[in-house]
Structure formats: C-alpha cells, structure tokens
C-alpha cells in the first residue's frame, strides 16, 4: 500500500530528481523542453506505457516542444513514492532527448 510522504522526507526525495522538478503545494511539478514536437511526443508515448504499467497517470500539458507535468496520488490526496518513482523514470527517459 502506498502511503503519503511526510513533509520532511519530501525534500530528501526531491534531491533524487533533476533540478527540473519542484514541489508546489501537494504536487510534484516539472517542465521539460525538447528539440521539437516529435521528441516531446516520443517522450510522452514512452512514459505513457510506464504510466499504464504503474496505473499512475500524470496531468500533463504539451505545447509544441514543451511539456508541463503535475504528479499527485489522487487516492491519497498528496505525494507518495509512486509519484517520485514515475518522476525518476521521466528524468531517465528525458536524458535520451537532450
């Protein structure tokens, strides 16, 4: 069972992610910028498969080569390790697009 992360632990978990991530209220947010739309779409397709595997779906907005992401565990009303695991996967996938 996934539990909420305590506030003091959030800062430690955030250190494991790229500097593109931050915490706003009870959301983990990120902005990625790609070379072009095709790279952004490729990233979204790859991450989308992982989201389905995890049964954890981000709120994301794509405009051309930019992608804004918001992670949040809805059934817990806050951040859990599930959010940080998905964010770490996204960071790793993004490296192939830099």
C-alpha positions as CSV (number, residue, x, y, z in Angstrom):
1,X,0.0,0.0,0.0
2,X,1.3,3.4,-0.9
3,X,1.4,6.0,1.9
4,X,1.8,9.7,1.9
5,X,5.4,11.0,2.2
6,X,6.0,13.2,5.3
7,X,6.9,16.8,4.6
8,X,10.4,16.5,5.9
9,X,11.0,13.4,3.7
10,X,9.8,15.3,0.6
11,X,12.9,17.4,0.4
12,X,15.1,14.3,0.6
13,X,13.1,12.6,-2.2
14,X,13.3,15.7,-4.4
15,X,17.1,15.6,-4.2
16,X,17.0,12.3,-6.2
17,X,15.4,14.1,-9.2
18,X,16.7,16.5,-11.7
19,X,16.5,20.2,-10.9
20,X,13.6,20.5,-13.3
21,X,11.3,19.2,-10.5
22,X,9.9,21.1,-7.6
23,X,7.1,20.8,-5.1
24,X,4.1,23.2,-5.2
25,X,1.5,22.7,-2.5
26,X,0.8,18.9,-2.7
27,X,2.0,18.5,-6.3
28,X,5.3,17.4,-7.8
29,X,5.8,19.6,-10.9
30,X,8.2,19.7,-13.8
31,X,8.8,21.4,-17.1
32,X,10.7,19.7,-19.9
33,X,11.8,21.3,-23.1
34,X,12.6,19.2,-26.2
35,X,14.2,19.9,-29.5
36,X,10.9,19.6,-31.3
37,X,7.3,18.3,-31.2
38,X,8.3,14.8,-32.3
39,X,10.7,14.4,-29.4
40,X,8.1,15.6,-27.0
41,X,5.5,13.2,-28.4
42,X,8.0,10.3,-28.4
43,X,8.7,11.0,-24.7
44,X,5.0,11.1,-23.9
45,X,4.4,7.8,-25.7
46,X,7.2,6.1,-23.9
47,X,6.2,7.5,-20.5
48,X,2.6,6.7,-21.2
49,X,3.4,3.0,-21.4
50,X,5.1,3.2,-18.0
51,X,2.1,5.1,-16.6
52,X,-0.2,2.3,-17.7
53,X,2.1,-0.3,-16.1
54,X,2.1,1.7,-12.8
55,X,-1.6,2.6,-13.0
56,X,-0.4,6.1,-12.3
57,X,-1.3,8.9,-14.7
58,X,0.1,12.4,-14.7
59,X,-1.6,15.6,-15.5
60,X,0.4,17.0,-18.4
61,X,0.2,19.7,-21.0
62,X,2.1,19.7,-24.2
63,X,2.6,22.8,-26.4
64,X,4.9,22.1,-29.4
65,X,8.3,21.2,-27.7
66,X,7.3,22.0,-24.1
67,X,5.8,19.6,-21.6
68,X,4.5,20.6,-18.2
69,X,3.8,17.8,-15.8
70,X,2.0,17.6,-12.5
71,X,2.2,14.4,-10.3
72,X,-0.1,13.7,-7.4
73,X,-1.5,10.5,-5.9
74,X,-5.2,11.2,-6.1
75,X,-6.5,8.4,-3.8
76,X,-4.0,9.6,-1.1
77,X,-4.6,13.4,-1.7
78,X,-0.9,14.0,-1.7
79,X,2.6,12.8,-2.8
80,X,3.7,9.2,-2.4
81,X,6.7,7.2,-3.5
82,X,4.7,6.3,-6.6
83,X,5.0,10.0,-7.8
84,X,8.7,10.0,-7.2
85,X,9.3,6.7,-9.0
86,X,7.4,8.0,-12.0
87,X,9.3,11.3,-11.9
88,X,12.7,9.4,-11.8
89,X,11.6,7.3,-14.8
90,X,10.7,10.5,-16.6
91,X,14.1,12.1,-15.8
92,X,15.9,9.0,-17.1
93,X,13.8,9.0,-20.3
94,X,14.4,12.7,-20.9
95,X,18.2,12.2,-20.9
96,X,17.8,10.4,-24.2
97,X,16.2,13.5,-25.7
98,X,18.8,16.1,-24.5
